[in-house]
Amino acid sequence: MSFFKDAGMALLGGWIIGVAFGFLKLPAPVPPLMGLIGAAGVLIGGYCYELLSKFILK
């Protein structure tokens, strides 16, 4: 359940920053969509590596 709490807190923090940047009429401090998709791929690849290494070494 800790994952959902951490993910929720990260989403809430991002939302607060988004509202603050919108209020100040600043551009959003995030990379383009393809950058976010690439970052998600890196995270998924890291998790897959951990799972495979545990499976193979077990």
Backbone bond lengths (Angstrom), bond angles and torsions (degrees), N, CA, C in turn:
res aa  C-N    CA-C-N  psi(-1)  N-CA   C-N-CA  omega(-1)  CA-C   N-CA-C  phi
1 M - - - 1.446 - - 1.524 110.89 -
2 S 1.308 117.14 -18.08 1.456 121.23 -179.87 1.528 111.53 -62.89
3 F 1.345 117.28 -34.52 1.456 120.54 179.51 1.521 110.63 -59.62
4 F 1.337 116.75 -44.84 1.458 120.74 -177.96 1.525 111.01 -66.87
5 K 1.323 116.69 -36.90 1.463 120.11 177.33 1.523 110.04 -65.69
6 D 1.333 117.00 -45.45 1.463 121.05 179.17 1.527 111.35 -63.99
7 A 1.333 116.74 -42.91 1.456 120.47 179.31 1.523 110.75 -65.09
8 G 1.305 116.89 -40.53 1.460 120.79 177.82 1.517 112.18 -64.32
9 M 1.322 116.47 -41.65 1.464 119.97 178.49 1.528 110.97 -66.30
10 A 1.329 117.25 -38.57 1.459 120.57 177.74 1.525 110.38 -65.26
11 L 1.325 116.74 -41.76 1.460 120.83 178.34 1.530 110.71 -65.29
12 L 1.307 117.25 -42.99 1.461 121.17 178.25 1.526 111.19 -63.09
13 G 1.330 116.52 -43.14 1.463 120.07 177.64 1.513 111.90 -62.43
14 G 1.313 116.81 -42.58 1.463 120.57 177.26 1.510 111.82 -64.00
15 W 1.323 116.30 -38.11 1.463 120.49 178.68 1.529 110.60 -64.64
16 I 1.322 116.76 -43.16 1.469 120.69 178.92 1.522 110.56 -62.10
17 I 1.327 117.02 -44.21 1.466 120.66 177.64 1.528 110.39 -62.98
18 G 1.328 117.17 -41.09 1.461 120.82 178.13 1.522 112.21 -61.00
19 V 1.325 116.09 -42.83 1.466 120.11 178.50 1.529 110.00 -64.52
20 A 1.337 116.81 -43.08 1.468 120.00 179.92 1.528 111.16 -63.42
21 F 1.314 117.09 -43.82 1.463 120.20 179.02 1.526 110.90 -65.69
22 G 1.330 117.20 -38.36 1.457 120.45 177.38 1.524 111.49 -65.13
23 F 1.326 116.57 -41.08 1.461 121.17 178.65 1.517 110.92 -62.89
24 L 1.331 116.64 -39.41 1.468 121.26 179.96 1.523 112.14 -83.78
25 K 1.335 116.69 -0.12 1.468 123.30 179.83 1.535 112.01 56.94
26 L 1.328 114.98 43.49 1.461 122.69 177.02 1.527 108.84 -103.26
27 P 1.328 118.05 154.30 1.469 119.14 175.60 1.532 110.30 -69.14
28 A 1.303 115.69 148.87 1.465 120.70 -178.93 1.529 110.39 -64.25
29 P 1.335 117.27 134.60 1.473 121.62 -178.20 1.520 113.00 -85.13
30 V 1.318 117.18 50.80 1.465 121.32 -179.12 1.521 109.23 -128.23
31 P 1.327 116.97 152.54 1.469 119.19 177.01 1.527 110.61 -73.21
32 P 1.313 116.86 166.20 1.461 119.18 176.18 1.530 111.38 -59.39
33 L 1.303 115.93 167.40 1.465 121.56 -176.02 1.524 112.37 -55.11
34 M 1.319 118.15 -41.24 1.468 120.51 -178.70 1.533 110.87 -64.54
35 G 1.320 117.61 -32.80 1.463 120.63 176.14 1.519 111.44 -65.56
36 L 1.323 116.48 -40.03 1.465 120.35 178.12 1.521 111.56 -67.47
37 I 1.323 116.13 -38.80 1.471 120.01 177.82 1.527 109.79 -65.33
38 G 1.322 117.07 -40.68 1.463 120.70 177.62 1.517 111.85 -63.51
39 A 1.336 116.90 -41.21 1.466 120.71 178.01 1.526 110.52 -63.77
40 A 1.324 117.10 -39.27 1.467 120.32 177.19 1.523 110.33 -63.64
41 G 1.336 116.75 -38.44 1.463 120.18 177.16 1.515 112.64 -62.42
42 V 1.321 115.85 -39.14 1.470 120.16 178.10 1.526 109.98 -63.87
43 L 1.319 117.43 -44.18 1.464 120.52 179.37 1.531 111.57 -63.72
44 I 1.317 116.20 -44.80 1.463 120.03 179.57 1.519 110.49 -63.29
45 G 1.327 117.23 -40.95 1.458 120.69 177.64 1.517 112.11 -61.91
46 G 1.330 116.67 -40.47 1.462 120.40 177.62 1.519 112.26 -63.34
47 Y 1.334 117.11 -42.56 1.458 120.42 177.70 1.525 111.33 -65.09
48 C 1.324 116.08 -41.03 1.467 119.66 178.36 1.518 111.34 -62.70
49 Y 1.323 117.14 -40.50 1.457 120.57 178.27 1.529 110.47 -61.01
50 E 1.336 116.61 -44.96 1.463 119.85 179.01 1.514 111.44 -60.64
51 L 1.330 116.73 -44.30 1.463 120.27 179.67 1.532 111.67 -64.23
52 L 1.330 116.43 -44.63 1.458 119.50 179.94 1.524 112.01 -65.42
53 S 1.337 116.80 -40.28 1.468 118.53 -179.84 1.520 110.60 -66.33
54 K 1.326 118.08 -37.59 1.466 120.21 176.74 1.530 110.92 -66.57
55 F 1.328 116.20 -39.23 1.460 121.25 -179.05 1.522 111.45 -67.57
56 I 1.338 116.65 -42.79 1.470 120.96 -176.99 1.524 110.83 -73.90
57 L 1.324 118.12 -41.47 1.450 121.15 -176.86 1.538 112.80 -79.42
58 K 1.306 117.53 -9.91 1.457 120.40 -178.54 1.486 113.55 -76.45
